[in-house]
Amino acid sequence: MWHDAEDRLSKAVERFEEGAVEAARIMLRNLDRRGVISPRIDLYLGHCHLEDGEHRAAIRRYRRSIALSADSPAPWIGLGLCYGRLGLLERAIEAFQAALERGPEIEEVHCNLTHCHALAGELSKAQEHAREAARLDPRCPHVHRHLALAFLLAGDAERSLRAWRRVRVLAPEHPELLVGVGRAYAHLDRRDEARRCYSQALDGPFAADARFGLGDLARAADDPTEAREHYRLALEEDEDFEEARLRWAESLAALGRYDEAWAVLAPLLRGDARGDEVTAAAASILHGCGHRRRAVHLLRELVQAEPSSATAWMRLGRHLLEVGRIHAAVNVLRRAARLDPGETEAPRLLARALGRSGQGRAAIAVLARAAHRHPGEEQLHVDVAAALVARGRPSAAERALLRGLSWNPEAATLWAAAAELALEAGRLPLARARLRSALRRNRRLPHALSLLVRWLRATGAPRRASHAGRAAARVLPPGDEAMREYGHALLESGRAQEALLALRRYVLAAPDDPAGYGVLAEAMEALGDERGALTQRKLCTLVAAPI
């Protein structure tokens, strides 16, 4: 045994705690080579490997430490961190639970369990450990950060935002604060506030995530050019940001630049990141490049590798539907729906395929069964109503929406859809009542704001319609029909110059709508531009003419 080993071990631990990881590693390895046996040597060598990102080596050291000191929670915590960073959530949770049995009053363990359960989508367990962590250390901001993530993954952006506000109180300089708040605002459709948060975070350590968030906002606003630039810059900030690479390729494909998109995406297909979403994007890009057989072959490979995966079959069915192979898509999507009856996306795609193959009644039956199995899924009720309207059965569509509202009385989406049916039928008082119910539940719901503009114009209130249109323009794409109504309302209110600008934006975004050219011609006439008005009327006639 080497003399004075305990003193040298204490000095190595001090070096590590001071941040001198390399010096600590050298000292610990010297002790290990000289035959000094101590669980602390393996524990801190594990910490050194963890700091350097050498997770497998760290796991081996932590296991040796556990073998020498089975009652210590520290190596189990290190083991849980390694598994968590490798994406092995179940093993990470098991390791942290073992640490909890040995140290039930350690706040760090509860905090890490909150994070793991949040990533696993287990909100109730995450909240349980978060409460215990907050009791043990009320000043810890990390537990609230993990809770914010859990709420966001569960779809509760309001509670996520409140959790981030608690982080701001406890740690105003938290590096992830601005990006986290931006994500919560983005999920709440508060895009201007989300954009401000992301823009402020561009100088911080999470600049790549901020760029990615700005790209998602541009994508939601149907601006692939801006989205492409943000995703490209996000990848420049972090060259291993695989999701940014995928989105960059998709934005290039949306601009019709398929060869460039394939060059960007190809590294993901060669690496470990290849999965359903990457494969589906690759198939879509290959189809755009003209390699249709190769695109279908790629998705079939995915199905052959995972024949029991409903998601893989659904990806193949969606692609077949996009490329116009409707009958093949119907067969594939039927199989996807059988493999996972709890999935709602497969029945919706199957109904779309059936509708396009001329089987409207079968499409309605598929959607109705899915809505009966999943009454809490409000979008299914909307889809049933839309299919019934397409079949010329507005009364049955209204009954479907009211049935959905009996299950989801707080669903703003269903109230807005019911309001649209009433508006289309000319029942303006009923449309008003339903619109108020929708907006009371979600004041920023794009569909409800669009309907409000149309309802105000229908009731002869152009000034109020112009005010509503200005609010709707913040959340609606420029090609939405409500933007045309907004321009019309401005024109009727005597604000022809503003109407001209709004209608030009609408016509550029919706060039296939002849009514847009007609209203734009009226705005030009009001400003005395007879020649321009004549041109717009000719365009209106050309667009409206059958091909």
C-alpha angles and dihedrals in degrees: 000000000000113000119251092010095152093056092049090048090052090051091050090052090050090052090052093048089050090056098254093129097163093049090048091050092053092049093047093048091050089055091047093050092050090058100255107157115207133136088222091064092056092041095055094040085055089052090051092051090047091052089053093047093248094137100166092052090047091052091054092051094047091051090052089050090051090051090055096040111024095171097055116102094200099081090045089055090051090048090052091051091052094050091046092053090048089054094246096134098169092053091045091054091049091051094048090047088054089051089049091055089055097041112020093170097056109116093199091063094052090046092053092046088053089055095047094048089046091055090046090054093244098137099170093053091046090053091048093056091040091058090052092047091050090051092052095044115013091181097058110113096186096075090057090049089055091047090051089055091048092051092047092051088049090054096249101125094165093061090042089056091049090051091052089050089056088052088053091054093049099037114014090178096051104146095224097043100099094045092047093050089046091055091050091050090048091054089049090053090243091136100166092054091044091051091051091052093047092047091053090050094056092093095049136082091271094057092126091055090047091052090048090052091051088050091053090050091052090047091052088051089054094246106133093171094061091039091054092054094049093048090049091052091046089056090048089055092048117016091192093057096120097179091054089052090052093049092046090055091047092050091051089050090050087057090051093250095130099157091055090045091054092050090053095046099042095085090060092054090054095047136063093269093080109123143133097299095044092047092049091050091048091051092050092050092047089052089052089051089055096254095122098155092049090051093054091043090055092055092044089055088055091051092048091051091050107024093165095050111109089193092058092050090046091053090052092047093049091051093048088050092050093051093048101253091133102165092049089047091053092055094046094047092048088058092047090052091050093049094055114022090176093063116097100190095066095057090048092052091044091053090051091051092047090049092052091049090055096256097123096154092051090049091054090048092052092050093044091053091048091049090049091051093044107031091163093063101094095188090063091058089050090051092050090051092048091050091050092049089051088055091052096254105123094158092056089046091055091050089051091053093047089050088052090049090053086062097036108030091165095052107121090189092061093046090052093049090050089049090054092054090051091047092050090050092052094246094136100170091052091046089052093052093049092046091053089052091051095047092044088060097040118012092187099048104136095212092051093048090049091052091047091059091049093046093051091050091048091053093050100253104127095161093055089042090056091052091049090047091055090054092045092051089068093064106021126082113249091248095060115120090238090066089061089050089048091055090047090051091051089051092050089048091058095254097122096157093055089043090054092055094046093047094047089055090048095049091050091051096042106032093161096063110095092191089064092059090048095054091043089055089053090052091051091049090052088055093047097253099135095163093052090046091053091052092051092050090053089051089049090054093047094049093045094048114102116248 
